Amino acid sequence: MTEQKKLKDDETPISRLFEKLEDYSRTTIELYKLKAIDHSAQVLSSLASRMAIFLLIALFTVFISIGFAWWIGELLGKIYYGFFVVGGIYILIAVLLYNFRQQWIKYPVSNYIIIQFSKL
């Protein structure tokens, strides 16, 4: 016990300052790591929930498309005509999405991710 006290007495104010500075820097780095982990988890969980919703909407769209194609096919006399019509509608939607992909998909997703990460 006297050795510990003696070591404490031998310390200079500069060495104590450096110890405190070292502790402070370790704590600050740890805090930033934890904040980064927290924000990453928030962004990923938000994206995961959006992907789950997107998947459900996609499944809904598939079943509605099949029913709609079948109905159009019955109206046109041959079932496969309805599937051709629905396929044509989807190819038009795909062309529109391709032409406007920057402003409809890329920019909104990029902005969302930037906003989530900038909340540090």
Secondary structure, DSSP 8 states (H G I E B T S, - for coil): -HHHHHHHHH--HHHHHHHHHHHHHHHHHHHHHHHHHHHHHHHHHHHHHHHHHHHHHHHHHHHHHHHHHHHHHHHHTSHHHHHHHHHHHHHHHHHHHHHTHIIIIIHHHHHHHHHHHTT-
